[in-house]
Amino acid sequence: MNPTPEQSEAIATYGDGIDCVLQAGAGCGKSSTLKMIASSDPRRRMAYVAYNKAIAADAKRSFPSNVTSRTGHGLAFDPRYLPRLNRPRQTAHQASQAIDVRQILGIIGSTPAIPTDAGMPKAMTSRLIMRVALDTVSRWCHSSDSEIRAKHVPQYDGLTTAEPRNALLGLALPVALATWADLADEDGVLRLDHDHYMKMWALSGPKLAVDVVLLDEAQDTNDVLSAVLLDQDHAQRIAVGDSAQAIYGWRGARDALSTFVRELHATELTLSQSFRFGPAIAAQANLWLTKIDAPLRLTGYEACTSSVGPASNPDAILCRTNSGAMGVVMEGLAAGRKVALVGGGAEIKRLAWAAEALQDGKPTDHPELLGFPSWDAVREYAAEEDGSLEVLVKLIDEHGTAAILTAADALTANEARAELVVSTAHKAKGREWPSVRIHGDFRAPKADPKTGNVTLTREEGRLAYVAVTRARQHLDCEALDWVHTVTGVTE
């Protein structure tokens, strides 16, 4: 395929030997552009840093021989970590016993309790404390910080005000520090995971033996990897991605595209010709790109026929939340359809089990429900919050956890055999289907009662953009018609 004018400019900019950022819209040929760059200069050693193993494996087959293709974890991996990586999985309960949480905190006697936002105390068992500590270490491992601090302890619904938060920090931080000390010890008792050794590698100040670094999906790069790549000042760095698809900030990802422009003064170019869909869907994408002040607008592929309007039988339905996806799955199964859920039913089952535990008066370490002492507390919070937990509460109160678990087990494992694919917008990223409907759990922001302004968070706008750009031929985005009411955007 002959390069487009934008791709030709990218290849020429690479030839100038300068650091470069390519803002590549949905379906705009970012991977093919990187291959063109690599093929243009076969004498230089290049490292292609892929978002996941599947992409790295495909790149090994399709990139020229001067390119090594790995994920960030692949760059950091050392065989000496294998024995601890291959240990049996540890539950939070097993991990808490292994490092003795009670001894670390000096707990003697009864289980400690902390206040909640609702005023009721919540018992913090060793298992719950360990869960928070492990999540804290994970968040720190994703960062470029050299030390674990209070900001790395996750925020939990139900534990947001000052007193509950401070009480949680008092339990979680000492255990998180002890957890990392064990993980960094070759003779430690805790099981290592991939983020742990990547952090160890990053802290060692590695230098890559390459002339060029090609970073793909750069908008979803964790700070820990960005910091390593920023430190490769002996190499030319080219980052490709779409800042408008940066939707994983909640799990530690940052937009390395903007970081490279800011820190390296990298030249910024665009790839705006989409080959995935035609002008009609591109116009919907551009609505969202305009609302969030994105740095590019898409041009639809004229040779691709696409349409926008109601779809009675879409190939995929994309939801904002796991709870919304759960509801669509149950409706599809009740109608006798073969339904597949992207990512499988494990997350639905974990949510149902967590709700069931709270209903039975037991604690749960599920991150969405950890901060609540009871199911009634979840109900009360959901009624005020008007968001994802409201959907969850309604589903569980109407259908019961047993029906939800049964539905999860009834899912079709092979998407190719399914009559309907259901996904959250987050899990749909990188995917595409012929016909897509957007589900109604993408809630419209409420108008300010004083000014009447309707303000959209940039994160929600980016997620909607990702959702509408998954369709190739037909898009039903009626559930997002409220975009026309939005008058402003905030971070």
TORLOVO-107150 format. One line per 3 residues: number of its first residue (from 1); their letters; for each residue x, y, z of C-alpha. Coordinates in Angstrom, 2 decimals. Layout:
% TORLOVO-107150
NUM> A> X Y Z | ... $
END
This chain:
% TORLOVO-107150
1> MNP> 0.00 0.00 0.00 | 1.30 3.44 -0.89 | 1.67 5.77 2.10 $
4> TPE> -0.82 8.58 2.55 | 0.58 12.14 2.63 | 0.42 12.03 6.44 $
7> QSE> 2.33 8.74 6.55 | 4.93 10.10 4.13 | 5.45 13.09 6.42 $
10> AIA> 5.91 10.76 9.40 | 8.55 8.72 7.52 | 10.36 11.90 6.48 $
13> TYG> 10.30 13.25 10.05 | 11.79 9.99 11.29 | 14.53 10.40 8.67 $
16> DGI> 15.43 13.76 10.23 | 16.51 11.83 13.34 | 14.28 13.68 15.81 $
19> DCV> 11.92 12.45 18.50 | 8.38 12.32 17.16 | 4.80 11.85 18.36 $
22> LQA> 2.09 10.59 15.99 | -1.51 11.29 17.00 | -3.29 8.49 15.14 $
25> GAG> -7.09 8.41 15.21 | -9.20 5.26 15.40 | -8.45 2.97 12.45 $
28> CGK> -5.91 5.39 10.97 | -3.10 2.93 10.23 | -0.71 3.57 13.10 $
31> SST> 0.81 0.07 13.04 | 1.31 0.15 9.26 | 2.99 3.55 9.62 $
34> LKM> 5.45 2.17 12.17 | 6.22 -0.72 9.81 | 6.88 1.77 7.02 $
37> IAS> 9.26 3.70 9.28 | 11.11 0.52 10.28 | 11.39 -0.62 6.65 $
40> SDP> 12.73 2.76 5.56 | 15.96 2.31 7.55 | 16.94 -1.38 7.95 $
43> RRR> 20.43 -0.56 9.25 | 19.29 0.77 12.61 | 18.41 -1.41 15.59 $
46> MAY> 14.86 -0.76 16.71 | 12.70 -1.83 19.64 | 8.95 -1.93 19.04 $
49> VAY> 7.17 -1.69 22.41 | 3.71 -3.24 22.09 | 0.65 -2.83 24.29 $
52> NKA> 0.11 -6.56 24.84 | 1.53 -9.98 23.98 | -0.78 -10.57 21.03 $
55> IAA> 0.29 -7.33 19.35 | 3.96 -8.06 20.07 | 3.64 -11.55 18.56 $
58> DAK> 2.00 -10.16 15.42 | 4.73 -7.53 15.13 | 7.44 -10.20 15.31 $
61> RSF> 5.93 -11.77 12.22 | 5.32 -8.58 10.25 | 8.07 -6.10 11.15 $
64> PSN> 11.47 -6.22 9.41 | 14.33 -8.17 11.00 | 16.04 -5.07 12.44 $
67> VTS> 13.14 -4.68 14.89 | 12.75 -6.55 18.18 | 9.12 -6.63 19.34 $
70> RTG> 8.25 -6.85 23.02 | 5.84 -5.56 25.60 | 7.12 -3.35 28.39 $
73> HGL> 7.09 -6.40 30.66 | 9.01 -8.30 28.00 | 11.77 -5.70 28.11 $
76> AFD> 11.98 -6.02 31.88 | 11.75 -9.81 32.18 | 14.62 -11.81 33.64 $
79> PRY> 14.50 -15.65 33.93 | 15.58 -15.43 37.54 | 12.05 -14.28 38.40 $
82> LPR> 10.44 -17.46 37.05 | 10.43 -19.51 40.28 | 8.44 -16.84 42.13 $
85> LNR> 6.21 -16.09 39.14 | 5.35 -19.78 38.87 | 4.32 -20.16 42.49 $
88> PRQ> 0.66 -21.00 43.10 | -1.61 -17.97 43.18 | -2.05 -16.49 46.64 $
91> TAH> -5.34 -15.13 47.90 | -5.23 -11.98 50.01 | -5.93 -14.21 53.02 $
94> QAS> -2.96 -16.46 52.25 | -0.70 -13.46 51.65 | -1.77 -11.86 54.94 $
97> QAI> -0.81 -15.02 56.78 | 2.48 -15.35 54.91 | 3.78 -11.95 56.03 $
100> DVR> 1.72 -11.86 59.26 | -0.29 -8.66 58.93 | -1.32 -8.67 62.58 $
103> QIL> 2.30 -8.70 63.70 | 3.26 -5.90 61.29 | 0.50 -3.69 62.75 $
106> GII> 0.92 -4.86 66.33 | -2.68 -6.11 66.50 | -3.48 -8.10 69.62 $
109> GST> -6.96 -9.40 70.23 | -10.01 -8.34 68.26 | -10.16 -7.28 64.61 $
112> PAI> -9.64 -3.53 64.15 | -12.46 -1.41 62.73 | -12.46 1.89 60.88 $
115> PTD> -15.27 4.44 60.44 | -17.10 4.73 57.11 | -18.67 7.69 55.35 $
118> AGM> -22.08 6.46 56.53 | -20.90 6.50 60.14 | -21.07 2.75 60.70 $
121> PKA> -17.81 0.97 61.60 | -16.28 -1.48 59.17 | -14.25 -4.41 60.46 $
124> MTS> -10.86 -4.60 58.74 | -9.72 -8.19 58.79 | -6.15 -9.10 57.89 $
127> RLI> -7.43 -10.23 54.50 | -9.01 -6.85 53.74 | -5.94 -4.94 54.89 $
130> MRV> -3.75 -7.15 52.74 | -6.02 -6.59 49.73 | -5.64 -2.83 50.11 $
133> ALD> -1.88 -3.18 50.60 | -1.49 -5.31 47.46 | -3.54 -2.82 45.44 $
136> TVS> -1.40 -0.02 46.85 | 1.79 -1.74 45.73 | 0.29 -2.30 42.27 $
139> RWC> -0.58 1.38 41.92 | 2.93 2.36 43.01 | 4.46 -0.10 40.56 $
142> HSS> 2.59 1.65 37.74 | 3.99 5.03 38.79 | 7.42 6.59 38.31 $
145> DSE> 7.70 7.27 42.05 | 10.63 5.81 43.96 | 8.73 5.36 47.26 $
148> IRA> 5.29 4.15 48.32 | 3.18 7.01 49.67 | -0.36 7.75 50.80 $
151> KHV> -1.40 8.80 47.30 | -0.86 5.23 46.10 | -3.51 3.82 48.46 $
154> PQY> -6.66 3.44 46.32 | -9.77 5.52 46.91 | -12.78 3.39 47.82 $
157> DGL> -16.45 4.35 47.69 | -17.72 4.59 51.25 | -14.29 5.56 52.66 $
160> TTA> -13.75 8.98 51.10 | -14.01 11.52 53.94 | -11.04 12.49 56.10 $
163> EPR> -11.53 10.24 59.14 | -12.21 6.98 57.24 | -9.43 7.74 54.76 $
166> NAL> -6.85 8.44 57.47 | -7.85 5.33 59.37 | -7.44 3.25 56.20 $
169> LGL> -4.00 4.77 55.53 | -2.89 3.90 59.06 | -3.56 0.22 58.36 $
172> ALP> -2.64 -0.04 54.69 | 0.64 1.87 54.38 | 2.73 -0.13 56.89 $
175> VAL> 1.55 -3.39 55.31 | 2.21 -2.09 51.78 | 5.79 -1.18 52.75 $
178> ATW> 6.30 -4.61 54.30 | 4.80 -6.22 51.19 | 7.27 -4.51 48.87 $
181> ADL> 10.20 -5.36 51.17 | 9.21 -9.01 50.88 | 8.74 -8.86 47.10 $
184> ADE> 12.15 -7.24 46.64 | 13.79 -9.93 48.77 | 14.96 -12.95 46.73 $
187> DGV> 13.91 -15.15 49.64 | 10.50 -13.48 50.06 | 7.36 -15.49 50.73 $
190> LRL> 4.93 -13.59 48.51 | 4.24 -14.51 44.90 | 5.78 -12.14 42.36 $
193> DHD> 3.76 -10.76 39.47 | 4.80 -9.01 36.26 | 4.30 -5.47 37.52 $
196> HYM> 6.61 -6.19 40.46 | 9.65 -7.17 38.40 | 8.98 -4.34 35.96 $
199> KMW> 9.22 -1.87 38.85 | 12.47 -3.46 40.02 | 13.83 -3.14 36.48 $
202> ALS> 12.77 0.50 36.20 | 14.35 1.38 39.54 | 17.67 -0.08 38.27 $
205> GPK> 17.95 2.61 35.53 | 18.12 0.31 32.46 | 19.54 1.32 29.08 $
208> LAV> 18.17 -0.33 25.93 | 20.74 -1.50 23.37 | 18.89 0.02 20.40 $
211> DVV> 19.07 3.07 18.17 | 15.31 3.67 17.90 | 12.35 3.04 20.22 $
214> LLD> 8.89 2.69 18.63 | 6.19 2.97 21.31 | 2.70 1.83 20.27 $
217> EAQ> -0.58 2.66 22.06 | 1.39 5.35 23.85 | -1.73 6.96 25.33 $
220> DTN> -2.09 3.97 27.67 | 1.49 3.75 28.92 | 2.13 3.51 32.65 $
223> DVL> 4.40 6.18 34.11 | 6.93 3.54 35.11 | 7.56 2.61 31.45 $
226> SAV> 7.35 6.21 30.24 | 10.09 7.19 32.70 | 12.37 4.42 31.39 $
229> LLD> 11.82 5.46 27.77 | 12.35 9.14 28.57 | 15.71 8.12 30.00 $
232> QDH> 16.85 6.52 26.72 | 18.50 9.74 25.55 | 20.92 7.80 23.31 $
235> AQR> 18.02 6.61 21.11 | 15.49 8.25 18.80 | 11.99 7.86 20.22 $
238> IAV> 8.77 7.67 18.23 | 5.49 7.37 20.10 | 2.24 6.54 18.32 $
241> GDS> -1.27 6.54 19.75 | -4.47 8.51 20.19 | -4.75 10.84 23.18 $
244> AQA> -8.52 10.74 22.73 | -8.41 7.01 23.56 | -6.58 7.45 26.88 $
247> IYG> -9.17 5.66 29.04 | -7.11 3.70 31.56 | -6.02 6.45 33.93 $
250> WRG> -8.02 4.76 36.70 | -5.58 1.85 36.64 | -2.34 3.81 36.41 $
253> ARD> -1.96 4.51 32.68 | -0.93 7.96 31.48 | -0.78 9.62 28.09 $
256> ALS> 2.86 9.26 27.07 | 2.15 11.22 23.89 | 1.70 14.46 25.81 $
259> TFV> 4.59 13.50 28.10 | 6.95 13.07 25.14 | 5.89 16.41 23.67 $
262> REL> 6.38 18.14 27.02 | 9.60 16.44 28.17 | 11.36 15.77 24.84 $
265> HAT> 9.91 18.66 22.79 | 9.01 15.96 20.26 | 7.55 16.98 16.92 $
268> ELT> 3.81 16.23 16.83 | 2.17 14.92 13.66 | -1.25 13.42 12.93 $
271> LSQ> -2.74 10.41 11.13 | -6.38 11.33 10.53 | -7.46 9.15 7.59 $
274> SFR> -9.45 6.26 9.06 | -9.62 3.02 7.08 | -12.09 1.38 9.50 $
277> FGP> -15.31 3.22 8.66 | -16.87 5.71 6.30 | -17.83 9.39 6.68 $
280> AIA> -21.08 8.83 8.62 | -19.36 7.14 11.57 | -16.39 9.52 11.30 $
283> AQA> -18.83 12.40 11.80 | -20.03 10.85 15.08 | -16.45 10.39 16.21 $
286> NLW> -15.68 14.01 15.38 | -18.59 15.19 17.56 | -16.81 13.73 20.56 $
289> LTK> -13.35 14.82 19.45 | -14.67 18.38 19.22 | -16.30 18.23 22.66 $
292> IDA> -13.06 17.09 24.35 | -10.79 19.45 22.37 | -8.80 16.57 20.85 $
295> PLR> -5.83 17.44 18.61 | -7.27 15.82 15.46 | -10.45 15.17 13.48 $
298> LTG> -11.07 12.00 11.48 | -11.68 11.62 7.76 | -13.92 8.66 6.92 $
301> YEA> -12.85 6.19 4.24 | -14.94 6.99 1.18 | -14.68 3.40 -0.11 $
304> CTS> -16.34 2.13 3.10 | -20.11 2.36 3.29 | -21.22 3.16 6.82 $
307> SVG> -24.46 4.38 8.37 | -25.79 5.70 11.67 | -29.24 4.91 13.06 $
310> PAS> -31.27 2.36 15.06 | -30.04 -1.25 14.98 | -32.49 -3.94 16.06 $
313> NPD> -29.96 -6.76 15.83 | -26.40 -5.41 16.32 | -23.32 -7.62 16.40 $
316> AIL> -22.17 -5.96 19.62 | -23.62 -3.85 22.43 | -21.15 -1.66 24.30 $
319> CRT> -21.82 -0.61 27.89 | -20.34 1.98 30.24 | -20.20 -0.32 33.27 $
322> NSG> -19.85 -3.94 34.28 | -23.28 -3.68 35.85 | -24.77 -2.41 32.59 $
325> AMG> -23.12 -5.27 30.71 | -24.54 -7.69 33.25 | -28.05 -6.41 32.56 $
328> VVM> -27.66 -6.69 28.77 | -26.31 -10.23 29.12 | -29.31 -11.29 31.19 $
331> EGL> -31.76 -9.73 28.70 | -30.06 -11.49 25.79 | -30.06 -14.85 27.52 $
334> AAG> -33.70 -14.44 28.55 | -34.53 -13.88 24.87 | -32.89 -17.20 24.01 $
337> RKV> -29.85 -15.73 22.27 | -26.28 -17.03 22.38 | -24.42 -14.25 24.20 $
340> ALV> -20.66 -13.75 24.61 | -19.13 -11.26 27.03 | -15.74 -9.78 26.19 $
343> GGG> -13.39 -10.81 28.98 | -15.73 -13.63 30.09 | -18.05 -13.83 33.06 $
346> AEI> -15.43 -13.83 35.83 | -15.88 -10.15 36.73 | -19.67 -10.50 36.83 $
349> KRL> -19.30 -13.47 39.18 | -16.88 -11.61 41.43 | -19.36 -8.74 41.74 $
352> AWA> -22.21 -11.13 42.51 | -20.15 -13.00 45.12 | -19.13 -9.70 46.72 $
355> AEA> -22.76 -8.58 46.93 | -23.74 -11.96 48.34 | -21.09 -11.67 51.05 $
358> LQD> -22.39 -8.26 52.14 | -25.96 -9.55 52.13 | -24.82 -12.35 54.46 $
361> GKP> -23.11 -9.88 56.81 | -19.61 -10.82 55.68 | -16.85 -8.47 54.45 $
364> TDH> -15.69 -8.38 50.83 | -12.43 -7.27 49.26 | -13.96 -6.49 45.86 $
367> PEL> -12.65 -2.98 45.01 | -16.12 -1.63 44.09 | -17.67 -2.76 47.38 $
370> LGF> -14.76 -2.98 49.84 | -15.65 0.30 51.55 | -19.14 -0.77 52.62 $
373> PSW> -20.01 -2.57 55.87 | -23.32 -4.00 54.59 | -25.57 -4.34 51.54 $
376> DAV> -27.93 -1.76 53.02 | -25.01 0.69 53.03 | -24.46 -0.03 49.33 $
379> REY> -28.16 0.61 48.66 | -28.05 3.91 50.53 | -24.91 5.06 48.72 $
382> AAE> -26.26 3.99 45.31 | -29.48 5.96 45.82 | -27.43 9.13 46.36 $
385> EDG> -24.65 8.42 43.85 | -26.87 7.85 40.78 | -24.22 5.88 38.90 $
388> SLE> -22.86 2.40 38.33 | -23.73 1.07 41.79 | -27.36 2.07 41.25 $
391> VLV> -27.50 -0.30 38.27 | -25.79 -3.05 40.27 | -28.15 -2.70 43.22 $
394> KLI> -31.22 -2.75 40.97 | -30.04 -5.89 39.15 | -29.20 -7.80 42.31 $
397> DEH> -32.29 -6.73 44.21 | -34.54 -7.64 41.26 | -32.89 -10.88 40.13 $
400> GTA> -30.80 -12.11 43.07 | -27.17 -13.18 42.97 | -28.04 -16.80 42.07 $
403> AIL> -29.67 -15.74 38.79 | -26.68 -13.56 37.92 | -24.22 -16.39 38.60 $
406> TAA> -26.34 -18.71 36.46 | -26.31 -16.16 33.64 | -22.51 -15.82 33.83 $
409> DAL> -22.16 -19.59 33.50 | -24.50 -19.61 30.47 | -22.30 -17.31 28.38 $
412> TAN> -20.98 -18.54 25.04 | -17.21 -18.88 25.35 | -16.44 -18.58 21.65 $
415> EAR> -17.39 -15.11 20.34 | -17.45 -16.43 16.78 | -20.40 -18.66 17.72 $
418> AEL> -22.31 -15.95 19.57 | -25.36 -14.17 18.21 | -24.55 -11.14 20.33 $
421> VVS> -21.30 -9.85 21.84 | -21.54 -7.66 24.94 | -18.64 -5.57 26.21 $
424> TAH> -17.79 -2.61 28.35 | -16.31 0.24 26.33 | -13.02 -0.24 28.17 $
427> KAK> -12.71 -3.87 27.12 | -13.86 -3.04 23.57 | -10.82 -0.84 22.97 $
430> GRE> -8.76 -2.26 20.11 | -11.77 -4.28 18.89 | -14.24 -3.68 16.06 $
433> WPS> -17.51 -5.14 14.80 | -19.67 -4.61 11.68 | -22.66 -3.29 13.65 $
436> VRI> -22.54 -1.73 17.13 | -25.16 -0.34 19.51 | -24.24 1.90 22.45 $
439> HGD> -26.12 0.96 25.63 | -28.12 3.40 27.73 | -25.88 3.25 30.80 $
442> FRA> -23.76 6.01 29.28 | -25.44 8.61 31.49 | -25.87 12.22 30.38 $
445> PKA> -24.18 14.72 32.70 | -26.60 16.80 34.74 | -27.08 20.50 34.10 $
448> DPK> -25.79 22.96 36.69 | -28.97 24.18 38.47 | -27.63 27.76 38.63 $
451> TGN> -26.13 28.23 35.17 | -27.82 25.52 33.12 | -24.41 24.48 31.78 $
454> VTL> -23.94 20.79 31.02 | -20.34 19.85 31.72 | -18.75 16.62 30.52 $
457> TRE> -15.60 15.15 32.05 | -12.89 14.60 29.49 | -12.55 10.96 30.58 $
460> EGR> -16.22 10.25 29.84 | -15.92 11.98 26.47 | -12.91 9.86 25.54 $
463> LAY> -14.75 6.69 26.53 | -17.71 7.62 24.33 | -15.32 8.31 21.42 $
466> VAV> -13.79 4.86 21.85 | -17.26 3.31 21.88 | -18.54 4.96 18.68 $
469> TRA> -15.36 4.10 16.75 | -15.72 0.34 17.23 | -18.27 0.05 14.40 $
472> RQH> -17.21 -0.55 10.80 | -20.52 -0.49 8.92 | -23.38 0.58 11.18 $
475> LDC> -23.56 2.49 14.45 | -26.57 2.89 16.74 | -25.58 5.70 19.10 $
478> EAL> -29.02 6.99 20.05 | -28.08 6.51 23.72 | -25.44 9.23 23.25 $
481> DWV> -27.69 11.84 21.65 | -27.20 13.94 24.78 | -23.79 14.92 23.38 $
484> HTV> -25.55 17.85 21.67 | -26.52 19.28 25.09 | -22.94 19.41 26.40 $
487> TGV> -21.68 22.97 26.75 | -18.27 22.43 28.34 | -15.60 19.93 29.37 $
490> TE> -13.59 19.49 32.55 | -10.76 17.23 33.63 $
END
